[in-house]
Structures are given as structure tokens and as C-alpha cells.
């Protein structure tokens, strides 16, 4: 086995999900969801604007599934909302559950080297439940903190405090926070945490983590073998 040490060893690494572990949805994913909700394909941008305008309340748990989809997002009139709701939730969750196999492989190597990972994600209840059931979450995460469970989204201070609590309250200076949104890393930095604004550069992430190889091999997107 080969151990590759980083320049700094952290007591905990707090990771965002979407944009770090999870891959961003494809255009076809958005088209599928918009079409299911009754939006024409030439209004995908408008659908996305409406979607994101309501998403913070959904992520924080302020809106139920029904309230989220009944707030101007559903244009279809041929089927009632309650009939469509399971399909809308499934299509929405499917957009966010494909992971980057290269990131998972790196996290496995770091986990084998003793890194403690905590997940901190803005996510509604349905997505948090789906993520908690994944193999990578069960095997790599010491704990997972979701906005829907604490009633507040990043970049609010309380979200980071909840993640620190889940990590066992290590000294923030001994913690690395990784997120793909600059405003989220800036907020973590104000609490004294080390931060990495992740932009898809796997080498930059690897430079912050110890790695013990061989690590389990990833076979395909979203799947791995131990």
C-alpha cells in the first residue's frame, strides 16, 4: 500500500454534496422535469428560474413537497397535482443522485488513510433520504447534516455549526470545508475553517487529503466496488 500525505492533516473534512460529490444535472434532466411539470421546451430557462426561486424554502424544510410544486411550478392541467407528485419527486431526485466516480475514488483513498468526513448539504427531505441510502454515504460519511433537518441553509452560520457539532466539535482551524459555491466557503472561512472552493479540479482536492492506495475501484458513475 502507498500512503500519500497532504501538507496539512485535518481532524475533519466537511463536504458539500452537489457540485463536489454529485454531478450537476444535464440539460436532458431539466427537460424531463420541466416537461413532466407541463412547461414547453422553449421555456426551460423560465422553469429553472421558478424552480430556484422556490428551492431555498424547500431545502430548509419550510415547504412540503406539495407546497413546493403547487407554487407556480406546475403548469399541467390534464392531471391533478397529487397524481403527478410521486413522478415529480422522482424526476427531481434523479437529477441530483449521480456522483463523480473520480471524487468517490479519491474520498475512499482518503477514508482509508483515516480522514473523517461529514456531509453538509442544502437538500430537501426526499433527497436527503435518498443520499443516506447510498453505499458511498454509508461507507464514507461519519455523519450527514442536511438543511431540511436543521431548518436552515448554507451559508447561514448555524449550518456550519451543525456540521462542526456532527464532527464532534473539532477546532475549526483543524477542519477543511469543501464547497463549489464561493459564498459558502467564505462563510465557513469566517468561522475559522480552512476552505477549498471546488471547481472540478480533482488535483486541488487531492492535495488537501491523505490518500492510502490501493482504494476500492470505481466501475461506473454512481457505483463502486469495495
ChimeraX commands (.cxc) that place a marker at each C-alpha (Angstrom):
marker #1 position 0.00,0.00,0.00 radius 0.5
marker #1 position 1.08,3.58,-0.69 radius 0.5
marker #1 position 0.30,6.49,1.66 radius 0.5
marker #1 position 0.32,9.97,0.16 radius 0.5
marker #1 position 0.24,12.57,2.97 radius 0.5
marker #1 position -1.07,16.12,2.44 radius 0.5
marker #1 position 0.70,19.25,3.61 radius 0.5
marker #1 position -1.87,19.60,6.44 radius 0.5
marker #1 position -3.72,16.86,8.30 radius 0.5
marker #1 position -7.25,17.81,9.35 radius 0.5
marker #1 position -9.34,16.46,12.21 radius 0.5
marker #1 position -12.40,16.54,9.95 radius 0.5
marker #1 position -13.31,17.35,6.37 radius 0.5
marker #1 position -16.80,18.78,5.79 radius 0.5
marker #1 position -18.03,18.26,2.24 radius 0.5
marker #1 position -20.79,19.80,0.21 radius 0.5
marker #1 position -22.70,17.31,-1.92 radius 0.5
marker #1 position -23.87,18.80,-5.22 radius 0.5
marker #1 position -21.01,20.17,-7.31 radius 0.5
marker #1 position -18.40,18.30,-5.28 radius 0.5
marker #1 position -19.51,14.69,-4.89 radius 0.5
marker #1 position -22.63,14.93,-7.01 radius 0.5
marker #1 position -22.57,15.85,-10.67 radius 0.5
marker #1 position -24.66,18.72,-11.99 radius 0.5
marker #1 position -27.84,17.78,-13.89 radius 0.5
marker #1 position -27.68,17.52,-17.67 radius 0.5
marker #1 position -29.89,19.57,-19.97 radius 0.5
marker #1 position -31.92,16.44,-20.67 radius 0.5
marker #1 position -32.64,16.08,-16.94 radius 0.5
marker #1 position -34.05,19.58,-16.77 radius 0.5
marker #1 position -36.08,18.97,-19.92 radius 0.5
marker #1 position -37.58,15.81,-18.48 radius 0.5
marker #1 position -38.61,17.53,-15.25 radius 0.5
marker #1 position -39.95,20.64,-16.98 radius 0.5
marker #1 position -41.95,18.58,-19.47 radius 0.5
marker #1 position -43.44,16.50,-16.68 radius 0.5
marker #1 position -44.50,19.74,-14.97 radius 0.5
marker #1 position -46.10,20.99,-18.19 radius 0.5
marker #1 position -43.51,23.56,-19.31 radius 0.5
marker #1 position -42.73,23.82,-23.04 radius 0.5
marker #1 position -39.12,23.19,-24.01 radius 0.5
marker #1 position -38.67,26.77,-25.18 radius 0.5
marker #1 position -39.35,27.92,-21.59 radius 0.5
marker #1 position -36.78,25.77,-19.80 radius 0.5
marker #1 position -34.93,28.86,-18.55 radius 0.5
marker #1 position -38.13,30.27,-17.07 radius 0.5
marker #1 position -38.84,26.94,-15.41 radius 0.5
marker #1 position -35.36,26.90,-13.89 radius 0.5
marker #1 position -35.82,30.45,-12.57 radius 0.5
marker #1 position -39.11,29.48,-10.92 radius 0.5
marker #1 position -37.55,26.29,-9.57 radius 0.5
marker #1 position -34.58,28.03,-7.95 radius 0.5
marker #1 position -36.67,30.88,-6.59 radius 0.5
marker #1 position -38.65,28.39,-4.51 radius 0.5
marker #1 position -35.85,25.93,-3.76 radius 0.5
marker #1 position -34.42,27.57,-0.60 radius 0.5
marker #1 position -37.71,27.09,1.24 radius 0.5
marker #1 position -37.93,23.50,0.03 radius 0.5
marker #1 position -34.35,22.76,1.04 radius 0.5
marker #1 position -34.83,24.21,4.52 radius 0.5
marker #1 position -37.99,22.21,5.12 radius 0.5
marker #1 position -40.26,25.26,5.14 radius 0.5
marker #1 position -42.17,23.85,2.15 radius 0.5
marker #1 position -43.59,20.37,1.83 radius 0.5
marker #1 position -43.40,18.51,-1.48 radius 0.5
marker #1 position -46.93,19.61,-2.26 radius 0.5
marker #1 position -46.29,23.25,-1.36 radius 0.5
marker #1 position -43.13,23.36,-3.46 radius 0.5
marker #1 position -44.78,22.01,-6.61 radius 0.5
marker #1 position -48.05,23.91,-6.20 radius 0.5
marker #1 position -46.33,27.30,-6.08 radius 0.5
marker #1 position -46.45,28.07,-9.78 radius 0.5
marker #1 position -44.12,25.29,-10.87 radius 0.5
marker #1 position -46.87,23.00,-12.15 radius 0.5
marker #1 position -48.48,24.16,-15.39 radius 0.5
marker #1 position -50.16,20.90,-16.35 radius 0.5
marker #1 position -53.93,20.78,-16.17 radius 0.5
marker #1 position -54.57,17.29,-17.52 radius 0.5
marker #1 position -53.60,15.56,-14.26 radius 0.5
marker #1 position -54.05,16.67,-10.64 radius 0.5
marker #1 position -51.01,17.54,-8.57 radius 0.5
marker #1 position -51.42,14.67,-6.14 radius 0.5
marker #1 position -51.45,12.23,-9.05 radius 0.5
marker #1 position -48.30,13.74,-10.54 radius 0.5
marker #1 position -46.44,14.37,-7.28 radius 0.5
marker #1 position -44.63,11.00,-6.97 radius 0.5
marker #1 position -43.32,11.32,-10.53 radius 0.5
marker #1 position -42.22,14.92,-9.99 radius 0.5
marker #1 position -40.34,13.99,-6.82 radius 0.5
marker #1 position -38.69,11.01,-8.52 radius 0.5
marker #1 position -37.60,13.07,-11.55 radius 0.5
marker #1 position -36.31,15.85,-9.30 radius 0.5
marker #1 position -34.32,13.47,-7.09 radius 0.5
marker #1 position -32.91,11.63,-10.12 radius 0.5
marker #1 position -31.27,14.86,-11.27 radius 0.5
marker #1 position -29.12,15.07,-8.14 radius 0.5
marker #1 position -28.07,11.50,-7.36 radius 0.5
marker #1 position -25.37,10.82,-9.95 radius 0.5
marker #1 position -21.92,11.08,-8.38 radius 0.5
marker #1 position -18.49,11.82,-9.80 radius 0.5
marker #1 position -16.65,8.46,-9.70 radius 0.5
marker #1 position -13.24,10.14,-9.59 radius 0.5
marker #1 position -14.21,12.11,-6.46 radius 0.5
marker #1 position -15.63,8.99,-4.81 radius 0.5
marker #1 position -12.42,7.10,-5.57 radius 0.5
marker #1 position -10.36,9.88,-4.01 radius 0.5
marker #1 position -12.57,10.01,-0.92 radius 0.5
marker #1 position -12.23,6.26,-0.49 radius 0.5
marker #1 position -8.44,6.57,-0.55 radius 0.5
marker #1 position -8.60,9.40,2.00 radius 0.5
marker #1 position -11.04,7.47,4.19 radius 0.5
marker #1 position -8.67,4.50,4.19 radius 0.5
marker #1 position -5.96,6.89,5.39 radius 0.5
marker #1 position -8.11,7.91,8.35 radius 0.5
marker #1 position -9.92,11.04,7.15 radius 0.5
marker #1 position -13.18,11.80,8.96 radius 0.5
marker #1 position -15.83,13.06,6.53 radius 0.5
marker #1 position -19.02,14.93,7.34 radius 0.5
marker #1 position -21.55,15.84,4.65 radius 0.5
marker #1 position -23.21,19.27,4.78 radius 0.5
marker #1 position -25.79,19.80,2.08 radius 0.5
marker #1 position -28.69,22.08,1.25 radius 0.5
marker #1 position -31.22,19.39,0.38 radius 0.5
marker #1 position -34.94,18.67,0.82 radius 0.5
marker #1 position -36.10,15.66,2.79 radius 0.5
marker #1 position -36.66,13.40,-0.21 radius 0.5
marker #1 position -33.11,13.94,-1.47 radius 0.5
marker #1 position -31.54,13.60,1.97 radius 0.5
marker #1 position -33.25,10.25,2.41 radius 0.5
marker #1 position -32.03,9.08,-1.00 radius 0.5
marker #1 position -28.46,10.16,-0.29 radius 0.5
marker #1 position -28.41,8.49,3.12 radius 0.5
marker #1 position -29.25,5.17,1.45 radius 0.5
marker #1 position -26.32,5.24,-0.96 radius 0.5
marker #1 position -23.36,2.95,-0.45 radius 0.5
marker #1 position -20.84,5.80,-0.59 radius 0.5
marker #1 position -22.68,7.75,2.11 radius 0.5
marker #1 position -22.96,4.75,4.42 radius 0.5
marker #1 position -19.31,3.77,3.99 radius 0.5
marker #1 position -17.58,7.17,3.86 radius 0.5
marker #1 position -19.54,9.66,5.95 radius 0.5
marker #1 position -19.20,9.76,9.72 radius 0.5
marker #1 position -22.32,11.92,9.76 radius 0.5
marker #1 position -24.55,13.85,7.37 radius 0.5
marker #1 position -26.20,17.22,8.03 radius 0.5
marker #1 position -28.98,18.42,5.72 radius 0.5
marker #1 position -30.66,21.79,5.63 radius 0.5
marker #1 position -34.10,20.16,5.82 radius 0.5
marker #1 position -33.12,18.57,9.13 radius 0.5
marker #1 position -31.83,21.73,10.80 radius 0.5
marker #1 position -34.26,24.20,9.24 radius 0.5
marker #1 position -31.63,26.47,7.70 radius 0.5
marker #1 position -29.49,26.59,4.56 radius 0.5
marker #1 position -25.87,27.41,3.90 radius 0.5
marker #1 position -24.39,29.99,4.05 radius 0.5
marker #1 position -26.07,30.66,7.41 radius 0.5
marker #1 position -23.67,30.35,10.34 radius 0.5
marker #1 position -25.88,27.79,12.09 radius 0.5
marker #1 position -25.46,25.33,9.23 radius 0.5
marker #1 position -21.70,25.19,9.71 radius 0.5
marker #1 position -22.08,24.98,13.47 radius 0.5
marker #1 position -24.35,21.97,12.99 radius 0.5
marker #1 position -21.70,20.31,10.84 radius 0.5
marker #1 position -18.99,21.04,13.41 radius 0.5
marker #1 position -21.21,19.53,16.09 radius 0.5
marker #1 position -21.70,16.43,13.92 radius 0.5
marker #1 position -17.92,16.19,13.60 radius 0.5
marker #1 position -17.51,16.27,17.38 radius 0.5
marker #1 position -16.70,19.98,17.74 radius 0.5
marker #1 position -13.11,19.95,16.48 radius 0.5
marker #1 position -11.16,23.20,16.45 radius 0.5
marker #1 position -12.35,24.98,13.26 radius 0.5
marker #1 position -8.70,25.61,12.39 radius 0.5
marker #1 position -8.30,21.83,12.16 radius 0.5
marker #1 position -11.24,21.46,9.77 radius 0.5
marker #1 position -11.39,21.67,5.97 radius 0.5
marker #1 position -14.66,22.74,4.33 radius 0.5
marker #1 position -15.14,22.00,0.61 radius 0.5
marker #1 position -17.94,23.53,-1.48 radius 0.5
marker #1 position -18.47,24.54,-5.10 radius 0.5
marker #1 position -20.04,27.89,-4.16 radius 0.5
marker #1 position -17.73,30.73,-3.17 radius 0.5
marker #1 position -20.26,32.31,-0.81 radius 0.5
marker #1 position -20.44,29.06,1.14 radius 0.5
marker #1 position -16.69,28.69,1.52 radius 0.5
marker #1 position -16.42,32.36,2.51 radius 0.5
marker #1 position -18.96,31.84,5.29 radius 0.5
marker #1 position -17.04,28.79,6.57 radius 0.5
marker #1 position -13.83,30.80,6.49 radius 0.5
marker #1 position -15.38,33.46,8.72 radius 0.5
marker #1 position -15.82,30.75,11.36 radius 0.5
marker #1 position -12.12,29.93,11.19 radius 0.5
marker #1 position -12.31,26.85,8.98 radius 0.5
marker #1 position -9.86,26.11,6.20 radius 0.5
marker #1 position -11.69,26.14,2.90 radius 0.5
marker #1 position -11.46,24.87,-0.65 radius 0.5
marker #1 position -13.66,26.39,-3.35 radius 0.5
marker #1 position -14.00,23.29,-5.52 radius 0.5
marker #1 position -14.33,23.99,-9.24 radius 0.5
marker #1 position -13.85,20.47,-10.55 radius 0.5
marker #1 position -10.08,20.39,-10.14 radius 0.5
marker #1 position -9.56,16.95,-8.64 radius 0.5
marker #1 position -5.87,17.63,-8.11 radius 0.5
marker #1 position -6.66,20.59,-5.85 radius 0.5
marker #1 position -8.91,18.39,-3.73 radius 0.5
marker #1 position -6.35,15.58,-3.64 radius 0.5
marker #1 position -3.67,17.99,-2.42 radius 0.5
marker #1 position -5.68,18.54,0.77 radius 0.5
marker #1 position -6.33,14.88,1.62 radius 0.5
marker #1 position -4.18,11.96,2.72 radius 0.5
marker #1 position -4.59,9.00,0.39 radius 0.5
marker #1 position -3.97,5.34,1.09 radius 0.5
marker #1 position -3.87,3.20,-2.03 radius 0.5
marker #1 position -4.99,0.81,-3.33 radius 0.5
marker #1 position -8.50,2.16,-2.78 radius 0.5
marker #1 position -11.69,0.44,-3.96 radius 0.5
marker #1 position -12.12,0.79,-7.71 radius 0.5
marker #1 position -14.99,2.68,-9.24 radius 0.5
marker #1 position -16.65,0.76,-12.06 radius 0.5
marker #1 position -19.07,3.38,-13.35 radius 0.5
marker #1 position -20.78,6.63,-12.45 radius 0.5
marker #1 position -22.61,6.22,-9.19 radius 0.5
marker #1 position -21.28,2.75,-8.38 radius 0.5
marker #1 position -18.19,1.31,-6.80 radius 0.5
marker #1 position -16.89,-1.97,-5.53 radius 0.5
marker #1 position -15.24,-2.38,-2.15 radius 0.5
marker link #1:1,2 radius 0.2
marker link #1:2,3 radius 0.2
marker link #1:3,4 radius 0.2
marker link #1:4,5 radius 0.2
marker link #1:5,6 radius 0.2
marker link #1:6,7 radius 0.2
marker link #1:7,8 radius 0.2
marker link #1:8,9 radius 0.2
marker link #1:9,10 radius 0.2
marker link #1:10,11 radius 0.2
marker link #1:11,12 radius 0.2
marker link #1:12,13 radius 0.2
marker link #1:13,14 radius 0.2
marker link #1:14,15 radius 0.2
marker link #1:15,16 radius 0.2
marker link #1:16,17 radius 0.2
marker link #1:17,18 radius 0.2
marker link #1:18,19 radius 0.2
marker link #1:19,20 radius 0.2
marker link #1:20,21 radius 0.2
marker link #1:21,22 radius 0.2
marker link #1:22,23 radius 0.2
marker link #1:23,24 radius 0.2
marker link #1:24,25 radius 0.2
marker link #1:25,26 radius 0.2
marker link #1:26,27 radius 0.2
marker link #1:27,28 radius 0.2
marker link #1:28,29 radius 0.2
marker link #1:29,30 radius 0.2
marker link #1:30,31 radius 0.2
marker link #1:31,32 radius 0.2
marker link #1:32,33 radius 0.2
marker link #1:33,34 radius 0.2
marker link #1:34,35 radius 0.2
marker link #1:35,36 radius 0.2
marker link #1:36,37 radius 0.2
marker link #1:37,38 radius 0.2
marker link #1:38,39 radius 0.2
marker link #1:39,40 radius 0.2
marker link #1:40,41 radius 0.2
marker link #1:41,42 radius 0.2
marker link #1:42,43 radius 0.2
marker link #1:43,44 radius 0.2
marker link #1:44,45 radius 0.2
marker link #1:45,46 radius 0.2
marker link #1:46,47 radius 0.2
marker link #1:47,48 radius 0.2
marker link #1:48,49 radius 0.2
marker link #1:49,50 radius 0.2
marker link #1:50,51 radius 0.2
marker link #1:51,52 radius 0.2
marker link #1:52,53 radius 0.2
marker link #1:53,54 radius 0.2
marker link #1:54,55 radius 0.2
marker link #1:55,56 radius 0.2
marker link #1:56,57 radius 0.2
marker link #1:57,58 radius 0.2
marker link #1:58,59 radius 0.2
marker link #1:59,60 radius 0.2
marker link #1:60,61 radius 0.2
marker link #1:61,62 radius 0.2
marker link #1:62,63 radius 0.2
marker link #1:63,64 radius 0.2
marker link #1:64,65 radius 0.2
marker link #1:65,66 radius 0.2
marker link #1:66,67 radius 0.2
marker link #1:67,68 radius 0.2
marker link #1:68,69 radius 0.2
marker link #1:69,70 radius 0.2
marker link #1:70,71 radius 0.2
marker link #1:71,72 radius 0.2
marker link #1:72,73 radius 0.2
marker link #1:73,74 radius 0.2
marker link #1:74,75 radius 0.2
marker link #1:75,76 radius 0.2
marker link #1:76,77 radius 0.2
marker link #1:77,78 radius 0.2
marker link #1:78,79 radius 0.2
marker link #1:79,80 radius 0.2
marker link #1:80,81 radius 0.2
marker link #1:81,82 radius 0.2
marker link #1:82,83 radius 0.2
marker link #1:83,84 radius 0.2
marker link #1:84,85 radius 0.2
marker link #1:85,86 radius 0.2
marker link #1:86,87 radius 0.2
marker link #1:87,88 radius 0.2
marker link #1:88,89 radius 0.2
marker link #1:89,90 radius 0.2
marker link #1:90,91 radius 0.2
marker link #1:91,92 radius 0.2
marker link #1:92,93 radius 0.2
marker link #1:93,94 radius 0.2
marker link #1:94,95 radius 0.2
marker link #1:95,96 radius 0.2
marker link #1:96,97 radius 0.2
marker link #1:97,98 radius 0.2
marker link #1:98,99 radius 0.2
marker link #1:99,100 radius 0.2
marker link #1:100,101 radius 0.2
marker link #1:101,102 radius 0.2
marker link #1:102,103 radius 0.2
marker link #1:103,104 radius 0.2
marker link #1:104,105 radius 0.2
marker link #1:105,106 radius 0.2
marker link #1:106,107 radius 0.2
marker link #1:107,108 radius 0.2
marker link #1:108,109 radius 0.2
marker link #1:109,110 radius 0.2
marker link #1:110,111 radius 0.2
marker link #1:111,112 radius 0.2
marker link #1:112,113 radius 0.2
marker link #1:113,114 radius 0.2
marker link #1:114,115 radius 0.2
marker link #1:115,116 radius 0.2
marker link #1:116,117 radius 0.2
marker link #1:117,118 radius 0.2
marker link #1:118,119 radius 0.2
marker link #1:119,120 radius 0.2
marker link #1:120,121 radius 0.2
marker link #1:121,122 radius 0.2
marker link #1:122,123 radius 0.2
marker link #1:123,124 radius 0.2
marker link #1:124,125 radius 0.2
marker link #1:125,126 radius 0.2
marker link #1:126,127 radius 0.2
marker link #1:127,128 radius 0.2
marker link #1:128,129 radius 0.2
marker link #1:129,130 radius 0.2
marker link #1:130,131 radius 0.2
marker link #1:131,132 radius 0.2
marker link #1:132,133 radius 0.2
marker link #1:133,134 radius 0.2
marker link #1:134,135 radius 0.2
marker link #1:135,136 radius 0.2
marker link #1:136,137 radius 0.2
marker link #1:137,138 radius 0.2
marker link #1:138,139 radius 0.2
marker link #1:139,140 radius 0.2
marker link #1:140,141 radius 0.2
marker link #1:141,142 radius 0.2
marker link #1:142,143 radius 0.2
marker link #1:143,144 radius 0.2
marker link #1:144,145 radius 0.2
marker link #1:145,146 radius 0.2
marker link #1:146,147 radius 0.2
marker link #1:147,148 radius 0.2
marker link #1:148,149 radius 0.2
marker link #1:149,150 radius 0.2
marker link #1:150,151 radius 0.2
marker link #1:151,152 radius 0.2
marker link #1:152,153 radius 0.2
marker link #1:153,154 radius 0.2
marker link #1:154,155 radius 0.2
marker link #1:155,156 radius 0.2
marker link #1:156,157 radius 0.2
marker link #1:157,158 radius 0.2
marker link #1:158,159 radius 0.2
marker link #1:159,160 radius 0.2
marker link #1:160,161 radius 0.2
marker link #1:161,162 radius 0.2
marker link #1:162,163 radius 0.2
marker link #1:163,164 radius 0.2
marker link #1:164,165 radius 0.2
marker link #1:165,166 radius 0.2
marker link #1:166,167 radius 0.2
marker link #1:167,168 radius 0.2
marker link #1:168,169 radius 0.2
marker link #1:169,170 radius 0.2
marker link #1:170,171 radius 0.2
marker link #1:171,172 radius 0.2
marker link #1:172,173 radius 0.2
marker link #1:173,174 radius 0.2
marker link #1:174,175 radius 0.2
marker link #1:175,176 radius 0.2
marker link #1:176,177 radius 0.2
marker link #1:177,178 radius 0.2
marker link #1:178,179 radius 0.2
marker link #1:179,180 radius 0.2
marker link #1:180,181 radius 0.2
marker link #1:181,182 radius 0.2
marker link #1:182,183 radius 0.2
marker link #1:183,184 radius 0.2
marker link #1:184,185 radius 0.2
marker link #1:185,186 radius 0.2
marker link #1:186,187 radius 0.2
marker link #1:187,188 radius 0.2
marker link #1:188,189 radius 0.2
marker link #1:189,190 radius 0.2
marker link #1:190,191 radius 0.2
marker link #1:191,192 radius 0.2
marker link #1:192,193 radius 0.2
marker link #1:193,194 radius 0.2
marker link #1:194,195 radius 0.2
marker link #1:195,196 radius 0.2
marker link #1:196,197 radius 0.2
marker link #1:197,198 radius 0.2
marker link #1:198,199 radius 0.2
marker link #1:199,200 radius 0.2
marker link #1:200,201 radius 0.2
marker link #1:201,202 radius 0.2
marker link #1:202,203 radius 0.2
marker link #1:203,204 radius 0.2
marker link #1:204,205 radius 0.2
marker link #1:205,206 radius 0.2
marker link #1:206,207 radius 0.2
marker link #1:207,208 radius 0.2
marker link #1:208,209 radius 0.2
marker link #1:209,210 radius 0.2
marker link #1:210,211 radius 0.2
marker link #1:211,212 radius 0.2
marker link #1:212,213 radius 0.2
marker link #1:213,214 radius 0.2
marker link #1:214,215 radius 0.2
marker link #1:215,216 radius 0.2
marker link #1:216,217 radius 0.2
marker link #1:217,218 radius 0.2
marker link #1:218,219 radius 0.2
marker link #1:219,220 radius 0.2
marker link #1:220,221 radius 0.2
marker link #1:221,222 radius 0.2
marker link #1:222,223 radius 0.2
marker link #1:223,224 radius 0.2
marker link #1:224,225 radius 0.2
marker link #1:225,226 radius 0.2
view
